[in-house]
Amino acid sequence: MLKAEQIIAGIQHLHPEAEFVFDNDDYSTIKWDVLEGVAPTLAQIETAYNAYLKKEEAKVTAQAAKKQEVLAKLGLTADEVTALLA
């Protein structure tokens, strides 16, 4: 069962323009104030939430790779940078 934060993230991933309210992590209580198109099902929201998680994970991975690339260009290790910043 999805929690409120997961429902919100899934809906925002599917319909960023949507405005809605709901109670107690309960999909069946969603009241749509603004929604373009058809209301997504709980399964669609869960799928969208999982896609959102993968997208966020890819961002983190890309940022870490970029940091490693910069460190390599500078000829430093992560430990050396940590020591410099301490």
C-alpha positions in Angstrom: 0.0 0.0 0.0 1.3 3.4 -0.9 1.9 6.1 1.7 0.7 9.7 1.2 4.2 10.9 0.1 4.3 8.1 -2.5 0.8 8.8 -3.8 1.7 12.5 -4.1 5.0 11.8 -5.9 3.3 9.4 -8.3 0.5 11.8 -9.2 3.0 14.7 -9.6 5.0 12.5 -11.9 2.0 11.7 -14.0 0.2 15.0 -13.8 2.4 17.9 -12.6 -0.5 20.3 -13.0 -2.8 18.4 -10.8 -4.2 19.8 -7.6 -5.9 17.4 -5.2 -6.5 16.4 -1.5 -7.0 13.1 0.2 -7.2 11.6 3.7 -5.0 9.1 5.6 -3.0 7.6 2.7 -6.3 6.5 1.1 -6.4 6.8 -2.7 -10.2 6.4 -2.7 -10.6 9.7 -0.9 -8.9 11.8 -3.5 -10.8 14.9 -4.5 -9.4 16.4 -7.7 -9.5 20.2 -7.8 -7.4 20.4 -11.0 -6.8 17.5 -13.3 -6.2 17.4 -17.1 -7.6 14.2 -18.5 -8.7 11.1 -16.6 -7.9 10.4 -13.0 -5.1 7.8 -12.7 -5.8 4.5 -11.1 -3.8 3.5 -8.0 -1.9 1.0 -10.1 -0.9 3.8 -12.5 0.2 6.0 -9.6 2.3 3.2 -8.2 3.9 2.6 -11.6 4.6 6.4 -11.9 6.0 6.5 -8.4 8.4 3.6 -9.2 9.5 5.5 -12.4 10.0 8.6 -10.3 12.3 6.7 -7.9 14.3 5.3 -10.9 14.7 8.8 -12.3 15.8 10.2 -8.9 18.3 7.3 -8.5 19.7 8.0 -12.0 20.2 11.7 -11.0 22.1 10.7 -7.9 24.2 8.2 -9.9 25.0 10.9 -12.6 25.9 13.4 -9.9 28.3 11.0 -8.2 29.9 10.2 -11.6 30.3 13.8 -12.3 32.0 14.4 -8.9 34.4 11.5 -9.6 35.2 13.0 -13.0 36.0 16.4 -11.5 38.1 14.8 -8.8 40.0 12.8 -11.4 40.7 16.0 -13.4 42.0 17.6 -10.3 44.1 14.6 -9.4 42.4 14.2 -6.0 40.7 11.4 -4.2 37.5 11.8 -2.2 39.5 11.2 1.0 41.9 14.0 0.0 39.0 16.4 -0.6 37.4 15.4 2.7 40.8 16.1 4.5 41.0 19.5 2.8 37.5 20.5 3.9 37.9 19.3 7.5 
